[in-house]
């Protein structure tokens, strides 16, 4: 039989386990950081604890003590799920999230949460989507959040640190993650962040006038809608926007689908407008690469799930097989061409590399003003590649 219990908030000890008789268990298992000493105590890392419990839960009455709550990002629940339900009992305790919200008198309905402890990526479906975002952290987390919010202004968010919660010297206070004041904390110690969103998110579907552009270099609204639809985007995927122009496609992809975006633009004025547009639309976890895209691709470690090619010229066209190889499995490349010359070059490169594709053409005419004046747009050719 396995009983999983959390030690609540505070130091690595059993002082908060008054609800259970520890002495009745054959074996007590906990993490190596716990400061307790008992004859029947095993201090193990997660892998060894899991192996021991799975091998002995039928013969021994085992107590597994985890930090905080066993129901909140806990190793305990991972092990419990591998056992028959009638062989497991869960005894809950206070989690760091519940502890901090109680201290600050914040309703749970106003909070989204995720863990960056030991993780590389932010969950964009939960980041700044509610009034508050609670984040379990490790010593690298603040740097990741600083990077993810680099296009926000300091007045857009308010960050509270919960440091050594439950300890006698706990700290709960506002910090400026854009400055260096937070560095006075030893970030190797337990801490969490609570981020308050101070801005009102923009609507997920934007009008063209909401983007600053150079000479109207923007994928127009109807074509942008079609392009995003054909990219088959999913939350937390990585999207490369090559020849980003105003950044409108990547920005709207983030707002609609919560994807991580990487934008490539070689024209300095357009790149400056992209930065302004990213800030205006409160885009997070994005990177803008200025310069010739084909010279930058190799410097990027993570492969994309989706690639949108809206520009870049002949050198980018020649790199289409390379981009296909970088694409993750089941990935999509969508290429917009507005001249027959570019279309012919693109198809020639894809055919030479034996890459399968489909093509559509779009002719669009809009009518504007009180007189419904005819305003035809340039014909668009769209090439779609799906990597099996």
PyMOL commands that set and color helices and strands:
alter all, ss='L'
color gray80, all
select helices_A, chain A and resi 22-24+46-56+75-80+85-87+96-104+108-110+141-148+154-156+181-184+208-210+221-230+248-257+268-280+293-295+297-299+313-318+320-326+340-352
alter helices_A, ss='H'
color red, helices_A
select strands_A, chain A and resi 2-6+27-30+41-43+62-66+88-91+111-115+132-136+157-163+171-175+191-197+238-242+260-265+286-290+306-309+332-337+358-362+365-368+373-376+380-386
alter strands_A, ss='S'
color yellow, strands_A
deselect
rebuild
show_as cartoon
